[in-house]
Amino acid sequence: MSNAPVYEIDPAAFWADPYPDLKRMRAEAPVCFVPQLGATLMTRRDDIFRNEKKTSVFSSYQPDGLMTVLMGENMMRRDGDGHMSERRAIFPTVSPRTVKDVWRARFEAATEQVLDDLAPRGACDLVADYAMPVSAEALKAITGLDNMDWREMDRVSQGMIDGCANYAGDAEVEARCHDCTASIDRHIDAQLAAPPEHSLIATQQAAGLGEDRIRANVKLAISGGQNEPRDAIAGCAWALLSHPEQLAMIRRGEAPWLAAFEEYARWISPIGMSPRRIAEEAEVDGIAYAEDDRVFLMFGSGNRDEAVFARPDAFDITQDAGPSIAFGAGPHFCAGAWASRCLIAEVAVPMLFDRLANLRLNPARPARFGGWAFRGPLEVAVTWG
C-alpha cells in the first residue's frame, strides 16, 4: 500500500452520501489510503487531471481488476497503442457525425414512444419509467443488440456495474454479474452473423477485431452506456425541477439544455471514480506507491473541488463547468461523450419537459440517491397535467 495518510470511512454512509467525506479528504488529506476500500484515493481535481495522463505509473491495465475478471479485457483496461487502436476501431460508431446523422433520429423515435406510453398516466418514477427505457433503447441501437429487451439491457448493465464496484467481495453480487455477462454473450452470439449497420459490433468486425475484443468492448459500452445516461436523464430533470428559476432560464432561451446536463454531471458525477493500478514503484507529489497498489481517481470529488469551481456544492447552470472531469481527463476520455450529450441534452431532457405539461416533483415521495463509484437517483417521483 502507499504511504498516504489513512482515512477511515463508514461504507454504508459513504454509499448514501460520499460528499462530506470527500470534502474532508480534499481539505485534510487530498491523497489518502482508505482501508475499507483497499485503495489510495486522489480527490483534488487538478491532481486527477494531471496524473491520469501518467499511464506509465497510473495504469489502466489491471489484469486482476474486477472489470477485467468479470467482463474481459476491454479497451478501458489498456493503455498506449493497444488502447488507441481499439478506440479508433469503435470511433465510426460514436463519432459526432454518426451521432448526428444516424443515432439522433433513433433516439428521438424511441423517446417519443416512451412518452406516448407515459403521457396518459399523470405520474411516474422518472428513473424506472422514463430514463431507464430511453437509455436502454439508445444503447440497444448503438451496440447492435436490438434483439435484447430494454428491461434486460438495464438489468445486465446494473449487474455489471454492481460487480465492478464489489470491492467488499460479496459472492451474491459476483454471481449476479456473471449471470448478466452470460446473457450479453448469448445476445451477441445471435447478432455476429449480420450485425446492424453502424453498430458497435459491426464497426469492430469491420476493423478486424477478434471476437473476444468485440465481446469485451460491447460489455464495456453496456456498463457505461446504460446506467450513467439513465441516471443523468432522471437526475438532470430532478435538478431542474428542484431549481425552477434555472429551468425558467432555459425555457426563456437564456441558457441551453446542454448547460443543465454539463452542470449536473459536474455536481453529481454519474461516474464518481475510475480505478488505476500502480505499474511501477514511484513517488508522486510526495506519496510513495508500491507496484500493484490500487488508486481511485475520484472524479466526483474533483468536480466539487473548492479551488476550481465557484460554487462547488450547488447546482448552478450559470457557473463555469468547463473544468469538469465528468467524462475523464486523459487518454481514456469517454468515447461515448458525443452520444451521451445528444441523448440527454438534445433529446431526452428537452422532450420530457416539452411533452409533459406542468411537470413537477411529487412532494410525498422525495427523490433518493445512492452510490459513490457510480452515483445517481434511485427514484424521482413526478406528476404532470
N, C-alpha and C positions, 0 to 999 in steps of 0.2 A: 504494500500500500504506500501511498505518498506520505510525505511528512507534513501535509497540510493540517491546520488546526481541526480538531474533531468537533463536529456539531451534531447533537442528538435531536432526532425528531420523533414525534408520535405518528406512525404511519397512517393511522386512520384519520387523524386530524389533518395531516399533510394532504391526503387524498381529498378530503372535504374542502379544504381551502389552503393551498400552499403559500399564498401571498404574504401572510405575516411572517412566516419563517424565512421566505426568500428575501424579504426586506431586511430582516436582521442579518442574514448572511451577507448581503451586499454591504451593509454598514460595518459589521464586526469581523467577518471572515469571508471575503468575497470568493476565495478558493478554499473549500473545506472538505474534510472527509466525513461522510455520513455513514456510520456503521450499519444502520438499518437498511441501507441501500447497497452497501458494499462498494461504494464508488466515491470518487472525488468530484464535487460539484463546482462548476465555474459559473458564476452568477452575474457578473457585470457585462454589459453589452459590448463595450469596446474590447475587453479581453476575449470574449467569444468570437467577435468579428475578426480579430487578428489571428487567434490561434487555430480557428477552424481551417485556415488555409495551410497550416503547417502539418501536412499529411504525413511527413516523414516521422513525426513524433505522435501526433494525434490522428491515428489511422482509423479509417472506416473498415479496414479488413479485420474481421472478427470471426475466425473460423469456429470458435466455441461460443459465440454470442447467441442469444435467444433467437434473434431473427434468422440467422443462418441455419441454426439447428432445426428450427420449426418450419421454415419456409424455403430453404435452399439459398445458395449464394447469389443474391441479386446484385444489380449494378450499384445499389446504395452501399453495399458492403465491399466495394472495390475502390481502389484509388488509381491515380495516374492514367496511363494509356488504356488499361483494362476498363476503367470506368468510362472514359471518354468514348471509346469505341462503341460501347453499348448505348451510351447516351445518344450518339449520332444515329444508331440503328433505330431508336424509337422516335427520333425527332419528327419524322414525317407525320406521325400520328398526332402529336401535341403541339406542332408549330403554330404560331399566330395565324398563318394563312389557313391551315386546316381547321383550326378552331372557328375562324370567321366564315369560311366557305362551306364547311361540312357540319361541324358539330352544333353550331348555334341554332340552326333550324331544328335539329333533332332535340336539343334541349327545350326549345320553345314548345314544340309539339307535345312532348311528354309532360311538361309543366302545365300546359293548357288542359290536358286530360285529367291530371290530378286535381286541378282547380274545378273542373266541371263536376267531378265527383264530390268535392268538398263543399262547394258553394251552398247547396240546399240545406246543409246541416246546421249552420249558425254557430257552431262551436267545435273546437278540436284541440288536440295537442300538436303544436307545430312541429315538434320533433318527430313523433311517430307517424302522424297523419299527413304531413306535408313534406318536410325536409327529407325524411327517410326515403320515400318513393322517388322524389325528384332527383336526389343524388344518385340513387341506385340505378334508375333508368339511364341517366347520363353515363354512368360507369359501365353499364352493360354495352352501350354503344361503343365507347372508346376502347374497351378491352376486346370486343368481339364476342363476348359471352351473352349474346342476345337470347340464348337458349336457357338462361337462368332466370328464375322468378326474382322480382326485385326484393321480396322478403328474404330469400335465400342469400342474395347478394349482401344485404345488410347483416344477416346472421354470420356469414363466413368472415366478413370484414371485422365485425366486433370480436369474433373468436380469435382471429389472428392478432388484433390489437391487444386483447387481454393477454394472449400468450407472450407477446413481445415485451409486455410490461410486468410479467410474472416473476419479478426478482425475489419474491418470497418462496418460489418453488412449489406452488400449490399444484398437486397432482391432478386435481379435477380440472383446473384451468388448462393445464398442458394437454390433457386428454381431449378436451373440447376443441382446442386449437388443431390437434391432429385430425379430428373428425372434419373440421372446416377445410383444411388444406386438401383432404381426400376428396371432398365434394368439388372443390375447384378443379382438381385434376380430372375428375370424371367429366365435368363440363368442357374443359379444354380438349379432352380426347375427342369429343363429338364435333369439335369445330376445326380440328387441324387439317382435315382434307380440303375444306373450302371455307376459310375464314372470311368474314365480311370485309369488304374493301375499306381501306384506310385504318382498319382496326390495329390494335397493338399486336395481336397475333400475326396479322398479315404483314405488317411492316417488318417485324423481326424475322419472319420467314424469308421475305424478300432480301433482307440484309445478310442472310446465310447463318443466322444464329442457330445453335443446336437446340434441341427440344428441351434440355434441362435449363438452359438460359431463358428460353421463352416462358417456361412454366414459372420460374423464379421471378421474372420481371412482371408477369401478369399478377402474381400474388402480391408483389410489392405495390403495384398500381391499385389493387383492391384494398390493401391495408391502409394506404394513404389517400385513396380517391373516393372512399365512401364516408367513413366516419368524420373526417375533417370538413368536407363540404357540407355534410348533413348538419354538423354542429355549428358551422359558421352561418348557414342559412337561418336556422332557428335562433341562434344566438344574436345575429345581427338584427333580425326582426325584433327580438326582445329588447335589445339595446335601444332601438329607435322608438319602440312603444314606451319604454321607460324614460325616454328623453324627448317628449313631444315637440319641444322647441327646436330640436335638431332635425326631427322628421319634417317639421314645417319649413325649415330652410331648404331642404331637398325638394319638397313639393313646390316651393316658390322659384326653384331654379337657381338658388344661391349656392348650392353645393351639389356635386354629383353623387349618385348612389355608390360609386366606387370609393368615395371618401369614407362612407359609412363602413364598408367592408374592410378597407385597409386599417381604419382605426379600431374596429372590433378585433381584427386579427392581431393587432398590437396589444390591445388591452387584455383580452382573454385568448391567448395564443392556442389554437386548436392542437398544434404540435408543440408541447411545452418543453420537450427535451430531445436531444439526439445523442446517442452514446458513441464513445470513441475508445479505442484500445491504444495504450502506450506501446509504440512499436520498438522503442529502444530506450534504455536508461537515459534520462535527461533531466536538466534543471531549467524550468521556465518560470520567469517572474518570481524567482526566489523559492519556488516549490520544487522539491526533488521527487521525481517519479521513477518507479521501477518498471522494467519491461513487463508488459501484460497487465499493468494497472488499468482499472476501468475508470473512465472520466465521463461525466454527463455534462454536456453543453446545455445550460438551462435557458433556452430561448424565451420561455415565458417570464423568466426573471429579467433577462436582458431587455425585454420590451417594456419593463416598468422601471428602468434604471433612472434614478433621480438626476444623475449627472447628464443625461441625454435628452429626456423628454420634459416638457414644461409642466405638464400635469399628468404624471405617470399613472396615478391610480384612478383617473377619471376617464370616462368615455366622452371624447370631445372631438367632433369631426373638424373643428377649426384649427386644431393644433397640427404641427408637422409630424406626420407618421413616417416620413421618408427614411429615417434611420432604422426602422423596424427590421427585425431579423425573423419575422414570422415564417418566411419561406426559406430560411437558411441564409448563409452569407458567403460561402466559399464555392469550391468546385461542385459541391453537392446541392447547390441551389435547386429548389423543387422544379423538376422538369414539367410538372403539370400546372405551373402557376398561371399560364395564359388561359387554360381551360377552366381553372377554378375562378379566376376573375370574371370570365364570361358567364359561367353558370350562375354564380352568386350575385355579382353586381349588375350584370346586364339582363339577366333572365329571372332567376328565382325570387329575389327580394322585390324588385320593382313590380313584377307581375302579381305577386301576392298582395301588395298594397293597392295596386290598380284594380284588382278584381274583387276583393272583399271589402266592401264599403263599411266605414266606421269600425275597422279592425281595432280591437282593444284587448288588453290583458284581463284575465279573469282574476279578480282580487281574492276570490275564495280558494284559489289554487296557485300560490306563489311559485314562480319558476325555481327549479332546483338545478344545481350544477355539481359536477364532480370530476375528479381526476387531476393528475399533475404531469405525468408523462404525455398524456393526451387529455385535454380538458374541454368540456362542453356541457351544454344543458342536458339534463336528464328528462325534463318536462317543461314545456312552455304552453300553458293553457290560455286559450284566447276565445273570444266571441266576436261576432260581427253582425251587421244588419241593424 
